[in-house]
């Protein structure tokens, strides 16, 4: 981020502390005037957090100073937002994504959405890298809209950067679309953010289309029920040899039941692909039941 826009919370915190003491006011008294906890005031003065931007004019009035006095070296964007002049400022001044990101922790959600919309209006879709610092601060509807656009762009390979902020419904919609397009690698990056039910539905759909090789990355994110549904279909089609790559993710009791069934029908050699995933006692018991 451009150092011109680096905001110093410690500096503002010290300024609040100085002004409070100048008024011979305790943290508790200031908190009471603002309708907040004294812990919040303490965190401001330590530079741990900043006041909501809506509180800055009230603070300035209490201390008989301007909001600019409180914000010090903050960007013009942040100073204008504190005065309620954000829209006018952005219409008359060039604003960068870095400046908006610097101001983001103090801006209200509506102000962030407004600022981002103005900054990107009639311009090409920005890269996800350029907006990653802004994503936690813009509204869910706007993030969902962006995610759908990125899914249709060359940025889709970086969708995992925006996925934590996207609604489940839109993320599932995107994953379905990627599955239709055969973008399985992109889907695998989204799996940590999908509901298990949705991941299981996608995995089964991809398995039916592409086979077991394309769903291995899905397995850690699936419920046991979904894992076994895929494994059962693979077993019915290709026997134990098809389960070798899936076995590490399957419940041992389920594997034991399959091994017993296979042993009964095809003998000990047929269960060799999953033997490494069965304990020795289980294998010995299966053999005794079959041959002794």
C-alpha angles and dihedrals in degrees: 000000000000107000090221087076101043107129118213111215090179091058093051091044091053090048092053090048092050094048093047092052090046087058089049088238130147123227088249092054092049090047091052092052090052096041094239137110122278087234088066091054090047091053091050093052092048091052092242095120139003130234117259107267089243088063096054097080089048091050091048091052093049091051094038093236135110126264087245088061089055096046098046111181096006118136123273088248093060094043090051092048090053089055093047093249099112097122094049092046093053092048093055103031134057108247125192129208087244091058092049090049090051091054095041100095090058101039123094115246091251090051092050092050091048093047094047092047092052092045094053099035113129091356132112116272107277119236117263089239090061094053102035092106091052100049097085090056105048125084124272094242091054092046090050090051091050093047091055090051093048090050088062094046139069086266092073091100087065096049091116087073091064098030097091089062099043122097116254091241094056093041090055090048090053093046091052090051092049090050091054089051093048093244093145096151091058090049091053089059089054096050096095088061099045125090112254091242091055092045090051093050091050093045092053091047092050092045091055090051103038109015134239096312093072096051102052091096089053096057100085089055098049131092117247088251092058093043091053093046090058093041092050092053091047091048092051091050103038108010123224094331089070093056100058094097094039097047097085089063098045129096111261092227090056091049090050091054091050092047092051091050092048093045090054093051105032110014136243097307092061093063094051095105092065101033092100088061096052123077118245094246091056092049091049091049092050092050092048091051092050103040109020 
